[in-house]
Structure formats: C-alpha cells, structure tokens
Amino acid sequence: MNPSKKGILLVTLGALLWGGSGVAAQFLLQQRGFSTEWLVMMRMVLAGLLLLLLDASKNRGDIFSLWRNHLAAKQLLFFSIFGMLGVQYTYFSSIHHGNAAASSVLQYLMPIIVVLWLALKSRSLPSLHETCCVLLAFVGTFLIVTHGSLATLAIPPIALFWGVTSAFCAAIYTIQPKWLLDNFRSPLVIGWAMLLGGLLLTPFSAPWRFVGVLDGAAVAVFIYVVLFGTVIAFWSYLESLKYIKPSVVGIMSSIEPLSAVLLSTLLLAIPFGLCESIGVFLILASVALLNRR
C-alpha cells in the first residue's frame, strides 16, 4: 500500500475510535450510571498499563528509565496531573452533564487556545490568518451552545464549563510534554502519564467502589473505551506520523469530533440541527486552516 494512503487510513482509524469513545462514555455515564471518577480512573490505569506493556515488548527497553531522570520525572508529574488527568476528567465530566457531540467539538477549541497562548507568550498579536481562525471558532462555539439564539442554551451551563475547561487542559496536554516526547518514546510518556493520572484518582474512586449497572452491554462498551478508544486509537495516531506529515495528521484528526457528532445522532438520538451543524463546520474549518498554516 502507498505509504501516504496507509498513514491517512491509520489517522482516520484513530480519529474514528477516539470519537466513538466519547459516545461510548456517554452511554456508560448516562444510561448505565457509571461515575465519572471511576470510569476515568479505570480507563487511564488499564490503558496506561497496556501501553507500557506494549512498549516493553516492542522495544525491549527499560520502562523505568524516565523516572531516573529528575527533570523528566518532574515534567511527567506535571503532565500527568494537569495535562492527561485534566483533559480526561474534564472531557468526561462535560459528556456526563451534556453529550459527547458537543463535548468533542468544544474540546477541539484547543488549537485556538494554543494560538492565543503563544501570542501572549511572545507578546505579539496573532496574525490576520490566526485571528480569522479564532473568530470562526468562537462563532462556531456560539452556534453549538445556543442554537443561534442568546435566549437559550443547547447544553447545560455546567457541560459548557467542563467542555471549555477540557480545551484548556488539552492545550496544556499539547504544549507541555514537548521535551518529554523529544527525549523519550511516546508510548512510554503517555503510558506513564495515564497510569499515574489514573492512580491519583483512586483516593476519590477506588476500583472496588463501583456505582452503576454492569450488564453485558456495559462490559462490552467499557472494553471498547479502554482497548479501542484509547490504546488502539493512540497507536494508530502514532503510527500515522511515520507515513504522513504532522500537518496532514492534524487536519485528518478533525474527523474525531465529526464522528462523535454523527455517532451521537445515530446511536443515542442526540438532536443536532442546522445551527449546530454550521457551528461544527466552522470550528473544524478553523482548525484545518490553522494546521495548513
């Protein structure tokens, strides 16, 4: 197969699986009564362990080497709490109070936040191109959360709060671990961050403190969230970088919120009208334009 096509297929698979994991989480949180803390904790701990085991078997390396570097250990601790745990918990909380479609799109405001942060850090105004992308994203968000009318909110305010917070955490997740990823294997960094972030939640929701309905459907969906929606999705995303440019990966990953919208409508009967659809298009267009830049 052509390497470019292989890369596009891999990143598409990863984005679809990630989008599906949000819809699966909504099913577990709203229809089976799982607690957000328990689901996030179990997802992160199990996925972290699987990623570390896969890294050890593939590279035959010392998975504890990262902890023997004091700078790496400090950065990993920060990334685990404010990046990995932050983005997972806020995203699932937004889904719990709202729906996966809106939460996925709101989280995709992350590139806009990164642009604004970098402009603030460099003490310079964003370019005209970046400013237009920011405006597109804000208009898109307005349409999604208000149905185009200031008189109503399409999602509860608490879901909006967690959704926007997840975008800020995703910005930290994107910017902060650069040095770690430059010096250590990606599955090693993400695996430890997931495991540590999940363990930090155990005082609030230990594995044996399960609340909800655990039937066959719930077990199957939970396995999907951990194995397909996390481990395989992450592996597909990383593998795609071997075959195509990061800019292409960034554009193609826009499929994630789009898939969450479509799957929410098809599987969970979440209404998504014209205003929301235009809002999704505007946010994805702004991200695609930023990635092209």
N, C-alpha and C positions, 0 to 999 in steps of 0.2 A: 504494500500500500504506500502511496505517496506520503512522505513524512508530514507535509503540511496538512493533508486530509486527516492523517492519524492524530495530529495534535488538536485539530478542530473537533474531531469526534470525542477525544478524551476530555477536553474542557467543557464540551456540551454535556457529556455524561455527568461530569462533576457538578455542573450548574443545575441540571435537572434533579439530581439526587439531593442536592442542598435545598432546592426549592420544595421538593417533596417532603423533606424532613420537617419543615415548618408546618406543613399541612398535617403531617402525622402527629406532630407535637400538639396541634390544636385538638385533634381527636382525643388524645390521651388526657389532656388538661381539662377539656370542656365536656367530653362525653363519657369519660371513664374516671373522672375525679382525681387524677394524679395531682400531687402538689408540685408547684414549680421547682421548689428547692430540691425535692427528691429526684425529679426527672433530670434536672441539670446536673446534680451531683453524680448520679449513676451513669449518665451519658458520658460525662467527662472522665470519670475514673475508668470505666470499661474501655472507652475509645483510647485513652492515654496508654493504658496497659497494652492494648493490641498494637498500637503504633510503635511502642518501644520494643515489643517482641518482634515485630516485622523488621524493624531497623537492625536489631541484634542478629537476626537470622540472615538478613541480606548482606550486611556489611561485616559481620563477624568482629565488630568493634566493641570497645568498652563504652557502654551506655552511660557510665558514671563519670566519664572524663569531663563533662561540662561542669560538674559540681566541684571539681578540683581547681577550677579557675575562679578566683574570688570575684573578679569583675563580672564574669559570665553568670555566676550564681546570683549576684545582686540584681543584675538586669533580668534574669529569668524570674526571680521572685516578683519583681515589679510587673513584668509582662503577664505572669500567671494571674495576679490579682486584678490589675486594672485593665488589662487587655483581654486575655482569654476568659477568665471568670466574669469580668464585667460585661463583655459582649454577649456571652451565652445567657447569663441570668436576665439581663435587661431585655434581650430579644424574646426569650420565652415568657417573661412577665408581660410583655406587650401582646403576645399571642393569647395568653391566658385571659387578659381583660378585653381583648379586641378580636382580631382574626389574623391568620397567617399572611393573607394577601397584603393588607395594609402594613403590617409589621415589617414584612420583607422589603416593601418599597420604601418605607421610612428609613430603614437601616441603610438603604442604598443612597442616602444623602451623605454618606461618609466621604466620598471624593470631594464634595463641595466643602465640607468642614476642613479637610486636609488642605485644600487650596487656600482657604481663609487663614488657617493657622500658619502656613508657610509665608503668606503675605505679611501677617503680623510679625512673625519671627524675623523676617528680612527687612521689616519697617518700610515696605513698599506697597503701593496699591496693586491689586490684581490687574492683569491685562484686560483689554476690552473683550477678548475672547473668553477669558475666565469669568469676567463679570456677567456676560451674557449667559454662560452656563449656570452660574449661581441664580440668576433671575429665573431661568427656565425651571430650575429645580424647586425654587420657592413657589412659583405659580403651580407647578405640578402637585406639590405637597398641599397647597391650599385647596385645590380641586378634590383631592383624595379625602381630606379630613372634613370638608364642609359641604360636599355635593355641589359646590359652586355658590353656596349661599352662606353669608355670615350669620344667619339666624339659626343654623343647625350645625351639629357636628355628626359626621358619619360614623365616627368611632368614639368611645368614651374618652373623656379627657385623660384618665389615668393610662389608657392604652397609648394615647398620643405622647404622653410624657415618657413612658418607657421606650416607645419606638424611637423618639428623637434622642433619648439618652443612649440607646444602643448604637446609634450612628456616631455619637461622640466616642463611645468605647471602641467602636470599630476603627475610628481614626487613630486612637492610641494603638490598637492591635496592628494597624498598618505601618505606622511610623516608628514606634519604639523598638521593635526587635530587629532592626536592620543589621546592627553589629553582630547580634547573635547568629542571624541567618547567613551572614558573610563568613563566619568563622566556624560554624558547626552545621551538621546535616539538618535539613529542615524537619524530617520526621522526628529527630531527636529533640529538637527545640519544642515542636508542637506537642509531641507525646508527653514530655515532662510538664509542660505548661498545663495541659489538660488534666494530667494526673494530680498535680499539685493543687490546681484550682478546684478540682472536684473534692479533694481531701479537705480543703479549707471550709467546705460547706457541711462536712459531716457533723460538726457540733450542733448545727441547726436542723439537719435532717439526715440521720444515720440510715444506712441501707435497710435496717430492720424496722424502721419507723414508716412503713408504707401505708399510704392512705389512698383509697380508691377501689375500683373494680378491676380485678386481674383475671380476665377471661382469655379465651383463645385469641380473639381479635386483638386484645390489648398486648398480649405477649408478642404476637407477630409484628405489630406496629412498632413496639419498643425495640425489637431486634433490628427492624429496618432503620430506626433512628440512629442506633449505635453503629451497626455494621455498614449499612449502605449510605445513610445520610451523613455519616461522619468519616469513618475510616476509608471506605472506598472512594467517596467523593473527594476527600483530601488527596488520596493517592492519585486519582485521575487528574486533579488540578496540577499537582507537582509534575507528573509525567508529561503533561501537555507542554510544559515550559522547555522540554528537551527538543521539541519539534517546531514550535512557532514562537514568535516574538511576544514578550510580555504585553505589549500594547494590544496585540490581537487577542491575547488571553483576557485582558481587561474588558475589551468590547464584548467578547463572546460570553463572559461571565454575567453579562446583563440578562442572560436567559433565566438566571436564578429567580429574581422577583417576578418575572413574567410567568414562569412556570408555576410559582406559588399562587399567582392570581388565577390562572386557568384551572389548576387543580382544586383550589378552594371553591371555585364556581361549579366545577363538575362533580366533585366528590362530597362537598359539605354544603352545597347550595347557598354559598355566600353571595348575596347580590352585588354586582359590580356594574354600575350603569355607565352612561356616556361620559359624565364628568370625571368619574374615577378613571375610566379608560384613557381619557385625554391626559389626566394627571400622570398616569404610569408612563405614557409615551413621552411626555415632556421630561420626566426625571431620567428615563433611560437614554433619551437623546442627549441630555446634558452630560451624562456620564460617558457616553460614546464619544462625544466631541472632546471632552477632556482627555480621554485615553488616546484619541488620534493625535492630539496636541503633544 
